[in-house]
Amino acid sequence: MNKLIGVEEVAELTTIPESTIRRMVTGGRIPCIRFGKHVRFDPEDITAWIEGSKVPVGAKGGPDGGEGSGGDC
C-alpha cells in the first residue's frame, strides 16, 4: 500500500486550491479514502484520475464529452 496523502498535498500536486479539492471530495468527483471526518488520497489513484481527466487534442466538450461543458483546454 502506498503512503496516503492529504488534501494539502493533492492541492499542491494539482495546483488546485484546497477548497476546490474539498468540494470535489464532497461531490464525489475525486477518488479518496474516508476515515470518519478525515480524508486521504492514494497518490496512484490521483495520478490515474489526472490521466483520465485529460481532454484529447481537438476534442469538443468537457471530460464527460457533453457540448457546452467547457470546450477545449
GIRA-V97124 format. One record per residue. RES is the residue in one letter. PHI is phi in whole degrees, 0 to 359 (none if undefined). PSI is psi in whole degrees, -180 to 180 (999 if undefined). OMEGA is omega as a letter, one per 20 degrees, with the letter a starting at -180 (* if undefined). Layout:
res:phi:psi:omega
RES:PHI:PSI:OMEGA
RES:PHI:PSI:OMEGA
This chain:
res:phi:psi:omega
M:none:138:r
N:287:157:r
K:290:128:a
L:282:150:r
I:240:163:a
G:260:-178:a
V:304:-42:a
E:300:-44:a
E:292:-38:r
V:294:-41:r
A:299:-42:r
E:293:-43:a
L:297:-40:a
T:262:-10:a
T:58:30:r
I:258:134:a
P:304:146:r
E:305:-40:a
S:298:-36:r
T:290:-41:r
I:301:-44:r
R:298:-41:r
R:296:-38:r
M:294:-37:r
V:297:-49:a
T:300:-38:a
G:275:-1:r
G:70:28:a
R:258:5:r
I:218:138:a
P:290:131:a
C:211:170:r
I:236:128:a
R:254:135:r
F:235:87:a
G:64:-123:r
K:274:-5:a
H:268:141:r
V:237:133:r
R:227:164:a
F:228:143:r
D:272:122:a
P:305:-35:r
E:295:-38:r
D:296:-40:r
I:293:-42:r
T:299:-44:r
A:295:-39:r
W:297:-42:r
I:297:-47:r
E:300:-41:a
G:288:-14:a
S:268:-6:a
K:295:140:r
V:259:122:a
P:299:152:r
V:303:131:r
G:82:-2:a
A:288:147:r
K:257:147:r
G:86:-178:a
G:269:-164:a
P:302:-26:r
D:270:-1:r
G:81:0:a
G:285:146:r
E:288:149:r
G:76:15:a
S:251:37:r
G:116:-22:r
G:68:-158:a
D:291:161:a
C:287:999:*
